[in-house]
């Protein structure tokens, strides 16, 4: 599954659940934040490679450079007619992606 298809699926799943945030962490299933609770999306755990591909497909080049240099970056991502605030972070143990819907 390509990164674009995967992010489309995950954002649509989050939208169906009226989620405010989609959270991806390597080695864990995707989670959505809705009604003050995190819930698993009906999907397999994401790999570090999948999270990295998603970041590369979403992040502008400046954000990718910041992630490489500093381990994290914040940026905006447009999907359909919605805008999302994204925090991407890399550590020795994990690669995380938090995608929060802008209101």
N, C-alpha and C positions, 0 to 999 in steps of 0.2 A: 504494500500500500504506500503510495507516495505521501510525502509530508503534507502537500496541499489537501489531498483527500482526507488524510488523518485529522488535520486541524479542522477541516470543514465538519467532519463527523462529530468531533469532540465539542466544537462550539454549538452545533445544532443540538446535541444531547444536553448541553448545559442550558441552552435556550428553552428546550422543552420542559426542563425542570425548574424554569424561572430562576436560575442560579445567578448570583452576583459575581461568583468567581469560579474559575476552573484552575485546578492545581495539579501539576504533573511533577512527579519526583521519580527519578530513575529507580527501577526495581519495585515500584508500587503501582497499583491500578490508579487511573485518573480519579480525581475527587472533584465534586462540585460543592460550593457553599451556597446554601439556600435555607431560609427560615432559621438562621442562627445555628445551623448544623452542617457538618461535612458529610457527604454521602458518596459512596463509590459509584462510578459510572460502570455500566455493564460492559466491561472491556478487560482485556488481559493487562497485566502490569506492563508499563512502558520501560523500554531499555534506555540506557544512557545515549546510545546511538540514535534512537528515535527522538529523544528530547533535543539532542544536538541538531538533528535535521530540522525539527520544527523551529528551533531558534534561528537557524540559518535561513529558513524560508520566510520568517516573519520579520526579523530584525534588520534595520538599516545597517549599512556597513560600519558606521560610526559606533553603533551599539555593539556590533560583533567585535570590534577592536577593543572596546572597553571591557567586554567579558574576557577576552584573551589576556588583557593587561592587568585588570583589577579584580577579575572574578565575578563581576556583576554589572548589570546595566538596566536602565529603565527606558522604556520607549512606548509609543502608541502604535496600535495596529488596527486597521480598518477592515471589517468583515461585513460585506453587504452594506446595509445602511447603519450599522452599529460601529461604535468606536470602543476600543479596549485599551486599558493601561496594562502594560506587561512589565514584570520584574523577572529577569533571568539571572540566575546565580549558579556559580560553579564552585565546588569545594573539592577537597581530596576524596571525600567519600560519596559525593552526590552531585547531581545536576538537576536543578529545580527551575520550574517555569510556573509563574503565577499570572493568570490572565483575568483581570477584573474589568467588568463592564462599566463604562463611563455613563453616568446619568445626566 
